[in-house]
């Protein structure tokens, strides 16, 4: 696109040689400035994403699947995203990913409460900035929701974040699963409107085959009352009950 603008500038300039009117001269200058701006923006994008291109596929796979990263790789990925953010500090996707990488530091076996709180607060800062840059992204709200749960925030604040995640943007798997874990944890205390939103999420997760295993895992760890409600919400016929119970038995037996 930048090359097209530059070619246009040259063409206009050539056409303007014979008769340089103020209007034509203004068009030449404006087109040239636009071309320079586009080149500069493209260069910034390239400089920002260049450090990320050198990261192994294990980083993206780990973030997608929830798998652990080695401390060395996590540190390397963190530095790469810090470099990217130095060029694009307002990029919501980069901010979300940097916050998620920060949460991976919680996997350390020995960690006191103060250190854990500092990491969670740091990650929360990235998520809050991502929300500021793109408030319609439900996953940013869901990530901040999860952080505040881990930080033992007041329940009303947690419920407010849950609402924002549920109401923003399209329904997506990452946000659904994050809200599911929070809903199961707080189920007996959920306000009616949050419970309705959670019920919507549960139905959507059960209808999405790729997400059913996570629903089963949350079901197994839930209280009796919560399990009973999940069954009432998700299982609308005998076939669904049979399939659900089969998946529960397999999960309890370790997938056998």
C-alpha positions in Angstrom: 0.0 0.0 0.0 2.8 2.4 0.8 4.4 1.8 -2.6 1.1 2.6 -4.3 1.0 5.9 -2.5 4.6 6.7 -3.4 3.9 5.9 -7.1 0.9 8.1 -6.9 3.0 10.9 -5.5 5.6 10.6 -8.3 2.9 10.5 -10.9 1.2 13.6 -9.5 4.5 15.4 -9.3 5.3 14.7 -12.9 1.9 15.9 -14.0 2.4 19.0 -12.0 5.7 20.1 -13.6 4.0 21.9 -16.5 1.6 23.8 -14.3 2.3 23.9 -10.6 -0.8 25.4 -9.1 -1.2 25.8 -5.4 -3.9 23.0 -5.3 -1.6 20.5 -7.2 1.3 21.4 -5.0 -0.8 20.8 -1.9 -1.9 17.4 -3.2 1.7 16.4 -3.9 2.9 17.4 -0.4 -0.1 15.8 1.3 0.3 12.5 -0.7 4.0 12.5 0.0 3.4 12.9 3.8 0.8 10.2 3.8 3.2 7.9 2.1 5.9 8.6 4.7 3.5 8.0 7.5 2.4 4.6 6.0 6.0 3.6 5.6 6.8 4.6 9.2 3.8 2.6 10.5 4.8 -0.4 8.5 8.3 -0.2 9.9 7.1 0.0 13.4 4.9 -3.1 12.9 7.9 -5.0 11.5 10.2 -3.9 14.3 7.6 -4.8 17.0 6.9 -8.3 15.6 10.5 -9.2 14.6 11.5 -10.4 18.1 8.3 -12.6 18.3 9.2 -14.3 15.0 12.2 -15.9 16.6 10.2 -17.6 19.3 9.7 -21.3 18.9 6.2 -22.7 18.2 6.2 -24.1 21.8 5.3 -20.7 23.2 2.1 -20.3 21.1 1.1 -23.9 21.7 1.7 -23.6 25.4 -0.5 -20.5 25.6 -3.2 -22.1 23.5 -3.3 -25.4 25.4 -2.5 -24.2 28.9 0.8 -26.2 29.0 3.7 -25.2 31.1 6.7 -23.4 29.7 10.3 -24.0 30.8 11.6 -21.1 32.9 14.2 -20.3 30.2 11.6 -20.2 27.4 9.1 -18.2 29.5 11.8 -15.6 30.3 12.8 -15.4 26.6 9.2 -15.0 25.5 8.7 -12.3 28.1 11.7 -10.3 26.9 10.5 -10.6 23.3 7.0 -9.3 24.2 8.6 -6.5 26.2 10.5 -5.5 23.1 7.4 -5.7 21.0 5.5 -3.5 23.4 8.2 -0.9 23.4 7.2 -0.3 19.8 3.5 -0.9 20.1 2.6 -0.1 23.8 -1.1 0.2 23.0 -1.6 -3.1 21.2 -4.3 -5.0 23.0 -3.2 -8.5 21.7 0.4 -7.9 22.8 -0.7 -6.7 26.2 -3.0 -9.7 26.8 -0.3 -12.2 25.8 2.4 -10.5 28.0 0.0 -10.7 30.9 -0.6 -14.4 30.2 3.1 -15.0 30.1 3.5 -13.2 33.4 1.0 -15.6 35.0 3.2 -18.5 33.9 5.7 -17.3 36.6 3.2 -18.6 39.1 4.2 -22.1 38.3 7.3 -21.8 40.4 7.3 -24.5 43.1 8.6 -22.3 45.9 6.8 -18.9 46.1 5.6 -16.9 49.1 2.4 -15.0 49.2 3.9 -11.6 48.6 5.7 -12.8 45.5 2.6 -14.5 44.2 0.6 -11.3 44.7 3.2 -9.2 42.9 3.0 -11.4 39.9 -0.8 -11.4 39.8 -0.8 -7.6 40.2 1.7 -7.3 37.3 -0.4 -9.5 35.1 -3.5 -7.6 36.0 -1.9 -4.4 35.0 -1.4 -5.8 31.5 -5.0 -6.9 31.3 -6.3 -3.6 32.5 -4.2 -1.8 29.8 -5.6 -4.2 27.2 -9.1 -3.4 28.3 -8.4 0.3 28.0 -7.1 -0.2 24.4 -9.9 -2.5 23.3 -12.8 -2.6 25.8 -15.0 -4.7 23.5 -12.7 -7.7 23.7 -14.3 -10.2 26.1 -11.1 -12.2 26.6 -9.3 -9.2 28.2 -12.2 -8.9 30.7 -12.1 -12.6 31.3 -8.4 -12.6 32.0 -8.7 -9.7 34.4 -11.6 -11.5 36.0 -9.4 -14.5 36.6 -6.6 -12.4 38.0 -9.0 -10.7 40.5 -10.3 -14.0 41.6 -6.7 -15.1 42.3 -6.1 -11.9 44.1 -9.1 -12.5 46.3 -10.9 -9.4 45.2 -14.3 -8.5 46.6 -17.1 -10.6 45.2 -19.0 -7.6 43.8 -15.9 -6.6 41.8 -15.5 -10.1 40.5 -19.2 -10.2 39.5 -18.8 -6.9 37.7 -15.9 -8.2 35.7 -17.9 -11.3 34.9 -20.7 -9.2 33.5 -18.4 -7.2 31.3 -16.7 -10.3 29.9 -20.1 -11.9 29.2 -21.6 -8.8 27.5 -18.7 -7.7 25.4 -18.1 -8.9 21.8 -18.7 -12.4 20.4 -18.9 -15.6 22.3 -15.4 -17.2 22.2 -14.0 -20.4 23.7 -11.2 -18.7 25.7 -13.7 -16.4 27.5 -16.3 -19.1 28.0 -13.8 -21.5 29.7 -12.4 -18.7 31.9 -15.9 -17.7 33.1 -16.9 -21.3 33.6 -14.1 -21.9 36.1 -15.1 -18.7 38.0 -18.8 -19.6 37.9 -18.3 -23.1 39.3 -16.1 -21.7 42.1 -18.7 -19.1 43.1 -21.9 -20.9 42.1 -23.7 -20.8 45.5 -23.1 -17.1 45.8 -23.8 -16.0 42.2 -26.5 -13.2 41.8 -29.4 -14.2 39.6 -28.2 -12.3 36.6 -24.8 -13.8 36.8 -26.3 -17.3 37.1 -28.3 -16.7 34.0 -25.1 -15.7 32.1 -23.3 -18.7 33.5 -26.1 -21.0 32.4 -25.9 -19.5 28.9 -22.1 -20.3 28.9 -22.6 -23.8 30.1 -25.2 -24.5 27.4 -22.8 -23.1 24.8 -19.9 -25.1 26.1 -21.9 -28.4 26.0 -23.0 -27.7 22.5 -19.4 -27.2 21.4 -17.8 -30.6 21.3 -14.3 -29.4 21.6 -15.0 -27.7 24.9 -17.0 -30.5 26.6 -14.0 -32.0 28.3 -13.4 -28.9 30.3 -17.1 -28.8 31.4 -16.7 -32.4 32.6 -13.5 -31.5 34.5 -15.2 -28.6 36.2 -18.3 -30.8 36.9 -16.2 -33.4 38.7 -14.6 -30.9 41.0 -17.8 -29.0 41.8 -20.1 -29.4 44.8 -23.1 -31.6 44.7 -25.5 -28.7 44.3 -23.4 -27.2 41.5 -23.2 -30.5 39.7 -27.0 -30.9 40.0 -27.5 -27.5 38.5 -25.0 -28.1 35.7 -26.9 -31.2 34.7 -30.2 -29.4 34.6 -28.8 -26.6 32.5 -26.8 -28.6 29.9 -28.7 -31.9 29.6 -31.9 -31.4 27.7 -32.7 -35.0 26.7 -31.9 -38.6 27.6 -29.3 -38.8 24.8 -27.4 -35.9 26.3 -27.6 -37.5 29.8 -26.2 -40.7 28.5 -23.3 -39.0 26.7 -22.5 -36.8 29.6 -22.4 -39.6 32.1 -20.2 -41.7 29.8 -17.7 -38.8 29.6 -17.8 -38.4 33.4 -17.0 -42.1 33.9 -14.1 -41.9 31.4 -12.7 -38.8 33.0 -12.9 -40.4 36.5 -11.1 -43.5 35.2 -8.4 -41.3 33.6 -9.7 -41.4 30.1 -10.0 -45.2 29.8 
